[in-house]
Amino acid sequence: MMSKKITLNFKIWRQSSPEDKGKFKEYQLEDVSVSMSFLETLDLLNEKLVAQNEEPVAFDHDCREGICGMCGAMVNGEAHGPLKDTTLCQLHMRHFKDQDTLVVEPWRSAGMPVVKDLVVDRSALDRIVSSGGYISAKTGSAPDANATLIDKEKADLAMDAASCIGCGACVAACPNASPMLFVGAKISQLSLLPQGQPESLQRVEDMLDQVDEENFGHCSNTYECEAACPKSISVSNIARANRQSILKSLKG
């Protein structure tokens, strides 16, 4: 049986370079299969634009399996679109109706400036991780998996935090453009485990200092980050990071 086809209207942010002011441009795309993903639909639009000798829309993508975190964009004002716990590459057109208008724009943050169209520079998130998101441990052969006993609850919380893919949706959704859900997750996935505890307090200080250097905003507990996160990262990770930050300031 052939897949249902719909027509969609797009208002897409076009910006040729970081220096360009940018603007929305309107497109209509016919014969969109409802089984297509959002990125496949952008591919279809770009094929049409290339055939018309127009500049294709630049957008980030890599695995297209909800793992890499590259595909983020705002769709009708929502990070990754209207579907909960879903990355943009996993969003399918069956969730839209014929003749719907989709407003597509990049993440908006001074810490993640627009490079071109829907592409943003996420390297600030990498620098935050580099500042403290690691452990100092001897290298060599891997120890036996059962050599270090870890409480099941803490192991589960650490794994939940480690599911963060660094897409930046938390920054885009936050009214202050704060990356604290991302930072809290990266702190938690290490500090909850024995291997990450020796440096836990210094790690928090270093990573939060780097957040300030990257021109991100500060968390004001609106919880928009948790609502937008495609991996359902809990704001409890922010609370954990804040507690460790306070403890660090008390210990000096």
Protein Blocks (a to p, Z undefined) as FASTA:
>chain_A
ZZddddddddddddfbfklnbiadddddehiafkbcfklmmmmmmmmmmmnopacddddd
fklnopnopmgcceehiahijbehiafklpcfklpcehiacdddddddfklccfbhjbcc
fklmmmmmmmmmccdddedddddfklpccdfklmmmmmmmmmpgolommmmmpmnlpakl
mmmmmmmmmmmpmklmmmmmmmmmmmmmmmmmnopacdehlommmmmpmnlpafklmmmm
mmmmmmmmmnZZ
